[in-house]
C-alpha cells in the first residue's frame, strides 16, 4: 500500500485531504470515529491484497510438457489451486467477524 492508497482511504474515512499538498486533516478535534473507519479500511485493503497473492500460487498455468501430463500431476496442481482459493477465502472472511 502506498501513500496514494492511504490518502484515498483517509478521504473515504472522512478526513480532509488537501488537493495541493496532499496533507490530511481531521474534520474535528476528536477524530476517533474517522480513525476507526480509517483503520478498518486499511485492514480491509491489506486483507484483499493478501488474498489476491494467496489465490495465485506459483506454477500456474500447467508447465509445457513434451507429453501429456499424468493424472497425478494434474491432480496435484488442481489440489494446489483449490487450497489457494480456500486460503484466500479465509483471509477475506476475517473481515466479516
N, C-alpha and C positions, 0 to 999 in steps of 0.2 A: 504494500500500500504506500503510495507516495503522497507528497504534500497536496497535490491537486485533489486526490481522492479524499483525504482528510478534510480539506476545505469544503468540499461538496457535502460531506456528511455533516459537518458543523452547520452548514447552511440549512440542511434538512432538519437538523435538531432544533433550529430556532435561533441560532446565533447570527449576529450581523457580520457580514463579510464585506470588507472594502473592495470595490471593484478596481481601485487604483493600486493599493499597496498589498492587498490580499490579507491584511490583518483581520483577526477575528475578535469580536467584542460581544460580550453578553448583553442582551436586551434589558436586563435588570440586575441590580446589585446582588440579589440572591438567585443564582442561576442553577440551583440544584436540579430542577426539572430538566433544563436543557442539557446539563451534564449527564444525567441518567439516560436521556434519549440518545445523546451522542455516543455514550459507551455501548448502548445496545446496538446502534447502527454499525459501529466499528467491529464489534464482536460478530455480528451477522455477516459483514463483508469478509472478515477473516475466515469464518466457518465455510462460506461459499468458496473462497479461494482454495482452502484445504480440500474440500470435497471434490473440486474440479481436478486437482492433482491426483487424488486417490482414485478417481474414476478413469484415469488414463495410465494404466500400468505400462511398463516398458515391454517391448516385444510385439506390439500390435502394429500393423496387421501381421498376419502369418508371414514368416520369412519365406523367401523364394526357395523352392525345392526343385531339384532335378527330377524328382519323382513325387508321386502323391504322398502327402504326409500321412503317417499312421493314425488310426483312430485314437490311439493313446496320446499322441502329440496334440491332436485337435481337442480331445477331451481335457487335457491339462490346460491348454490356452483358454478354452471356454470356461473352465473352473476358475481360472485367474480373473477373467472378465467378471464373472458372477460375484466373486469375493470383492473385487474392486467396487462394484456397484453397491454391495451391501455396506462396505466401509463408508462410501460417500453418503449413503442414506443415513447411516448412524451419525455421521458428523452433522448433517443438516438437521437431524431430529433433536440435537442438543439445544437448538434454538426454540424448540416447541415446548420446553419444560417450564 
